[in-house]
Amino acid sequence: MRPLSPPSIRPPFARYSHGVEVPPGARLVAVSGQLGVGPDDRAPEGAQAQALLCFANIAAILAEAGMTLADVIRLNAYVTEREHMAGYMAARDAVVGDPAPASTLMIVGGFTRPEFVVEIEALAAKAG
């Protein structure tokens, strides 16, 4: 994968790439939005804890396809309040590799249960 950050535009605001080029013939895996909820149906408190659980869920899904978080080329993340952005970004920065994937972060009105404050979806690609 090749990160794309043209010098003619402003550098990214955080640790992400403006774009990521995928080589021909790469396999793609689309991961549905994952909430910070464990197999016991419980969600930890706080955006960072929930985001880490989201990433753990994404890693488990990617593992079924023979991929890891290092293969993620795009993240779409949603938080319910501006105050949750820092916790999400701390979790993201702890788990994503280099180069950083393309990424979008949005503030939304809420999720299916009031305790959920973060949701993350991913797109991964692996050559061959």
PyMOL commands that set and color helices and strands:
alter all, ss='L'
color gray80, all
select helices_A, chain A and resi 47-64+69-71+82-95
alter helices_A, ss='H'
color red, helices_A
select strands_A, chain A and resi 2-4+19-21+27-35+72-79+102-107+118-126
alter strands_A, ss='S'
color yellow, strands_A
deselect
rebuild
show_as cartoon
